[in-house]
Amino acid sequence: MDMPVIVRGLELESRELNLGVTSQSILSSDVTGSNNVSLDLITLNSNAKYSLSLEKDSIGWLQVLQGSGVFDGYDIRLSSNEVVSLPLGFRGDFTASSDQTKLLLAFVPEAERFDKNIDSIPTGLKTTDWSNEPVLKSEHDERTRIYLATRTLSGTEAYRCEMIRYPIGTSAPDHHHEGAEHFQYVLKGTGTAMLDGKPCDLIKGDALYNFDHEVHSFRNNGSEEFIFVEFFVPGGCKTVWAPNANVCAWLPTGKDIHGRPPSRDIAYHVHGEDKDI
């Protein structure tokens, strides 16, 4: 069985793409040994332009981590509330509106492997304001979840993405996934990943890549909220919990992250049984 891959954000090298634009490769096939998904971090100065070009058989997903900007030719200003689903073979130029604009970019090559209907997804950019999405609360602990990419939001089952928040002192039981590989990218705070019973401390900017069937869990022993993005390829998979553990189920709160009524309703469901969300 493959072992988890841990990438330390502070150790990543930066490569200058053009004036005012740098790139850091977080996950690639050279790092993980898998070609399911790659992950890059792009940093731009104000008015700098990043030329994004996908292979014709690839799809992508973008999250603005900080700052703001626009894709040339699209009347959509993107800020740190937005995520973007990129269609097959997308090509476009992103211009930053502020210094230190940061883009987290995931790419899924040969996407038809994971979605036989990939040719039918929308050809334009599909944006989601995750701050309007429903906040879901774990049934048995204090974790919360916000979906960032599902079949409903992105139009494809090739991947799924969510933001998970662990308040101080929160933990979840051991589990593994069958039928998908996935990564976590830490957005805030510090946490400990238990990888087959062995602890691994994670900080902001770190990434953890888990293969099929790898047992893992997380806990927050830090002094602030621990938040990460979790990205699955393909989007559908089975989750198996440790013996005697509570099955992870998610309850609707009826609110978005700002405490407002959310843009849509998501009913109570068990993790891994969320295909139609």
C-alpha positions as CSV (number, residue, x, y, z in Angstrom):
1,M,0.0,0.0,0.0
2,D,1.2,3.5,-0.8
3,M,2.1,5.7,2.1
4,P,0.7,9.2,2.7
5,V,2.7,12.1,1.1
6,I,3.3,15.2,3.2
7,V,4.4,18.5,1.6
8,R,5.7,21.3,3.8
9,G,4.6,24.7,2.4
10,L,7.6,26.5,4.0
11,E,10.0,24.3,2.0
12,L,8.4,24.8,-1.4
13,E,10.5,26.5,-4.1
14,S,9.1,29.4,-6.0
15,R,9.4,29.7,-9.8
16,E,8.9,33.1,-11.6
17,L,6.5,32.7,-14.5
18,N,6.6,36.3,-15.6
19,L,6.9,39.7,-14.1
20,G,5.0,39.8,-10.8
21,V,3.9,36.1,-11.0
22,T,5.4,33.2,-9.1
23,S,4.3,29.5,-9.0
24,Q,4.9,26.8,-6.3
25,S,4.2,23.2,-7.2
26,I,2.6,21.6,-4.2
27,L,1.5,18.2,-5.6
28,S,2.5,16.6,-8.8
29,S,3.0,13.1,-10.2
30,D,6.7,13.4,-9.4
31,V,5.7,14.0,-5.7
32,T,2.8,11.6,-5.3
33,G,3.5,9.0,-7.9
34,S,-0.1,9.5,-9.0
35,N,-1.6,11.4,-12.0
36,N,-5.0,11.8,-10.5
37,V,-4.5,15.5,-9.5
38,S,-1.9,18.2,-9.2
39,L,-1.9,21.3,-7.0
40,D,-0.2,24.6,-7.5
41,L,-0.1,27.9,-5.6
42,I,0.2,31.0,-7.7
43,T,1.1,34.4,-6.2
44,L,0.6,37.7,-8.1
45,N,1.4,41.3,-7.6
46,S,-1.2,43.9,-8.4
47,N,-2.0,44.1,-12.2
48,A,0.2,41.1,-12.9
49,K,-1.2,38.6,-15.3
50,Y,-1.3,34.8,-15.0
51,S,-1.9,32.8,-18.2
52,L,-3.7,29.6,-17.3
53,S,-3.8,26.8,-19.9
54,L,-5.2,23.3,-19.4
55,E,-4.6,20.3,-21.5
56,K,-7.6,19.5,-23.7
57,D,-8.5,16.4,-21.6
58,S,-8.0,18.2,-18.3
59,I,-10.3,20.1,-16.0
60,G,-9.4,22.4,-13.1
61,W,-10.6,24.1,-9.9
62,L,-9.4,27.4,-8.5
63,Q,-9.8,29.0,-5.1
64,V,-8.8,32.6,-4.3
65,L,-7.0,32.3,-1.0
66,Q,-6.4,36.1,-0.6
67,G,-6.6,39.2,-2.8
68,S,-8.7,39.5,-5.8
69,G,-8.7,39.7,-9.6
70,V,-10.6,38.9,-12.8
71,F,-10.3,36.6,-15.8
72,D,-9.9,38.7,-18.9
73,G,-13.2,38.7,-20.9
74,Y,-15.3,37.6,-18.0
75,D,-17.3,40.2,-16.0
76,I,-16.7,38.4,-12.7
77,R,-14.5,39.9,-10.0
78,L,-13.1,37.1,-7.9
79,S,-12.2,37.5,-4.2
80,S,-11.4,35.2,-1.3
81,N,-15.1,34.1,-1.2
82,E,-15.0,32.5,-4.6
83,V,-14.1,29.2,-6.1
84,V,-14.1,28.5,-9.8
85,S,-14.7,25.3,-11.8
86,L,-12.6,25.3,-14.9
87,P,-13.9,23.4,-18.0
88,L,-12.1,21.0,-20.3
89,G,-9.1,22.6,-21.9
90,F,-9.7,26.0,-20.4
91,R,-7.4,28.8,-21.4
92,G,-7.6,32.3,-19.9
93,D,-5.6,35.2,-18.3
94,F,-6.2,36.1,-14.7
95,T,-5.2,39.7,-13.7
96,A,-4.7,40.5,-10.0
97,S,-6.3,43.5,-8.5
98,S,-4.1,43.6,-5.4
99,D,-0.6,42.6,-4.3
100,Q,0.0,39.1,-2.9
101,T,-3.1,37.7,-4.6
102,K,-2.9,33.9,-4.1
103,L,-4.6,31.3,-6.2
104,L,-4.8,27.6,-5.2
105,L,-5.2,25.6,-8.4
106,A,-6.0,21.9,-8.7
107,F,-5.8,20.1,-12.1
108,V,-7.3,16.8,-13.0
109,P,-5.8,15.3,-16.2
110,E,-7.6,12.8,-18.4
111,A,-10.8,13.7,-16.6
112,E,-12.9,11.3,-18.6
113,R,-11.4,8.5,-16.4
114,F,-13.5,9.8,-13.5
115,D,-16.6,11.2,-15.4
116,K,-17.7,9.5,-18.6
117,N,-19.9,12.6,-19.3
118,I,-17.1,15.1,-18.9
119,D,-17.7,16.5,-22.4
120,S,-21.2,17.7,-21.4
121,I,-20.1,20.0,-18.5
122,P,-20.5,23.7,-19.1
123,T,-17.8,25.3,-21.3
124,G,-17.6,28.6,-19.4
125,L,-16.3,29.5,-16.0
126,K,-18.6,28.3,-13.2
127,T,-18.1,30.3,-10.0
128,T,-19.4,29.6,-6.5
129,D,-19.4,32.0,-3.6
130,W,-18.7,29.6,-0.8
131,S,-19.6,32.2,1.9
132,N,-23.3,31.8,0.8
133,E,-23.2,28.0,0.9
134,P,-24.8,26.1,3.8
135,V,-22.7,25.4,6.9
136,L,-23.1,21.8,8.0
137,K,-22.3,20.6,11.5
138,S,-21.0,17.2,12.5
139,E,-23.6,15.1,14.4
140,H,-21.1,13.9,17.0
141,D,-18.5,16.7,17.4
142,E,-17.9,20.4,16.7
143,R,-16.6,20.2,13.2
144,T,-18.3,22.1,10.4
145,R,-18.2,21.6,6.6
146,I,-18.9,23.8,3.6
147,Y,-19.0,22.2,0.2
148,L,-16.8,24.0,-2.4
149,A,-17.3,21.6,-5.3
150,T,-19.9,18.9,-5.9
151,R,-21.7,17.6,-8.9
152,T,-24.3,20.4,-8.4
153,L,-21.8,23.1,-8.1
154,S,-19.2,22.1,-10.7
155,G,-21.2,20.0,-13.1
156,T,-18.9,16.9,-12.8
157,E,-18.3,13.9,-10.6
158,A,-14.6,13.9,-11.4
159,Y,-13.8,15.6,-8.1
160,R,-15.3,16.9,-4.9
161,C,-14.0,19.6,-2.6
162,E,-15.0,20.8,0.8
163,M,-13.8,23.1,3.6
164,I,-13.5,21.5,7.0
165,R,-13.2,23.5,10.3
166,Y,-12.0,22.0,13.5
167,P,-12.5,24.3,16.5
168,I,-10.0,24.2,19.3
169,G,-9.9,20.8,21.0
170,T,-12.0,19.0,18.3
171,S,-11.1,15.6,16.9
172,A,-12.7,13.0,14.7
173,P,-12.3,9.2,14.6
174,D,-10.1,7.1,12.3
175,H,-11.5,6.3,8.9
176,H,-10.4,5.5,5.4
177,H,-11.8,6.0,1.9
178,E,-12.3,3.4,-0.9
179,G,-12.4,4.4,-4.5
180,A,-10.7,7.8,-4.4
181,E,-7.4,9.5,-3.6
182,H,-7.6,12.9,-1.8
183,F,-5.5,15.7,-0.3
184,Q,-5.9,18.2,2.5
185,Y,-4.4,21.7,2.1
186,V,-4.2,23.7,5.4
187,L,-5.7,27.2,5.2
188,K,-5.4,28.2,8.9
189,G,-4.1,27.0,12.2
190,T,-2.2,23.9,13.3
191,G,-3.5,20.3,13.6
192,T,-2.3,16.8,14.0
193,A,-3.0,14.1,11.4
194,M,-3.1,10.6,12.7
195,L,-1.8,8.4,9.8
196,D,-2.3,4.7,10.6
197,G,-1.9,5.6,14.3
198,K,1.2,7.8,13.8
199,P,1.0,11.6,14.5
200,C,2.0,14.1,11.9
201,D,1.8,17.8,12.8
202,L,0.5,20.2,10.1
203,I,0.6,24.0,9.7
204,K,-0.8,26.5,7.3
205,G,0.5,25.9,3.8
206,D,1.1,22.2,4.3
207,A,-0.5,19.5,2.1
208,L,-1.3,15.9,2.9
209,Y,-2.0,13.4,0.1
210,N,-3.8,10.2,1.0
211,F,-4.2,7.2,-1.2
212,D,-7.0,4.7,-1.3
213,H,-7.6,2.7,1.9
214,E,-5.2,4.8,4.1
215,V,-6.4,5.2,7.7
216,H,-6.3,8.7,8.9
217,S,-8.0,11.3,11.3
218,F,-7.4,14.8,12.5
219,R,-7.4,16.7,15.8
220,N,-6.9,20.3,16.8
221,N,-4.6,20.7,19.8
222,G,-3.7,24.3,18.8
223,S,-4.7,27.7,20.0
224,E,-6.9,28.6,17.0
225,E,-9.3,27.1,14.6
226,F,-7.8,24.5,12.3
227,I,-9.1,24.8,8.7
228,F,-8.3,22.8,5.6
229,V,-9.6,22.2,2.1
230,E,-10.2,18.6,1.3
231,F,-10.2,17.5,-2.4
232,F,-11.3,14.0,-3.7
233,V,-10.6,12.5,-7.1
234,P,-13.0,11.0,-8.2
235,G,-15.7,12.8,-6.3
236,G,-17.6,9.7,-5.3
237,C,-16.1,7.3,-2.8
238,K,-17.0,5.0,0.1
239,T,-16.0,6.1,3.7
240,V,-15.2,3.3,6.2
241,W,-15.1,4.3,9.9
242,A,-13.0,2.5,12.6
243,P,-14.7,-0.1,14.6
244,N,-17.0,1.4,17.3
245,A,-16.6,4.9,15.9
246,N,-19.6,7.1,15.3
247,V,-20.4,7.3,11.6
248,C,-19.8,10.9,10.4
249,A,-23.1,12.5,9.5
250,W,-23.7,16.2,8.8
251,L,-26.6,18.3,10.0
252,P,-28.0,21.4,8.4
253,T,-27.6,24.6,10.5
254,G,-29.8,26.7,8.3
255,K,-27.1,29.4,8.0
256,D,-24.1,30.4,5.9
257,I,-20.7,31.3,7.3
258,H,-22.0,34.8,8.1
259,G,-25.1,33.6,9.9
260,R,-27.5,34.4,7.0
261,P,-29.9,32.1,5.3
262,P,-27.8,30.1,2.8
263,S,-28.2,30.1,-1.0
264,R,-29.6,26.6,-0.9
265,D,-30.6,23.8,1.4
266,I,-28.7,20.6,2.1
267,A,-30.4,17.9,4.1
268,Y,-28.9,15.6,6.8
269,H,-26.6,13.1,5.2
270,V,-23.7,10.7,5.9
271,H,-20.3,11.4,4.6
272,G,-19.7,9.6,1.3
273,E,-23.5,9.5,0.6
274,D,-23.6,12.9,-0.8
275,K,-23.7,12.2,-4.6
276,D,-26.6,14.5,-5.4
277,I,-25.5,17.5,-3.3
